[in-house]
């Protein structure tokens, strides 16, 4: 029997943006149950309005699954 995480996925992301004020943030949260890339897909949608060069990811939430 294998020990350790069987699957990890990013479930949320907190970003800062140079267009926003110093203390302003954008929090992206998506359900990775059906799509393990859900947060990345959401980030792709957001960065169509805000260039990725102006976004800094400051925190992520990771879902870890043990079987």
N, C-alpha and C positions, 0 to 999 in steps of 0.2 A: 504494500500500500504506500503510495507516494505521500509525502508530507509537504505542506506548504500551500501557498496560494495556487489555485487551479486557473483562475482567470482574474485579470485586473482591467478595469475600464475607468476612464475619466468621466465623472458624473457632473462636475461643475467647474467653472473657471471664473476667477475675478480678474478683471483687467483695468488698467489705467490707460488714459488716453491724453496725449498732449493737447488735444482740442478742448478737453474738459478742464474744469478747475483743478487745483492741486489736490483737494480732498474728495473729488468726485470719482466714482467707479462705475463700471458696468459689470453686472454679475450675470453670467450665462449658466443656465441650469437646464439639463435635458435628461430624459429617462433613457439610460443605456440598455434597458432590458431587451428591446426589440432591435436596436441598432447600436452596436458598440462604438460607432463613430458619431453618435448624435450630437455631442458637444462640438466636435470639429465641424460638423455640417452646419450647426448654428453659428459658429464663429465665421465660417465662410460667408454666410448670409450677411452678418453684421459688417464684415470688412469690405463689402461692396459699397457701403456708405462711408466707412471710415477706413482709410488706407492702413494696411497691416503695419507699415513702417511707423505709424503714429500710435500703435497699440503695444502695451507691455503687459504680459501676463504676470500677475503678482501673487496669485495663489490658485491652487487647483484642489478639487476634491476627488479622491480616488475610491472606487468601489472595489473591494477585494472579496473574492468568492472562494471559500474552502469547500471541497467536496468530502 
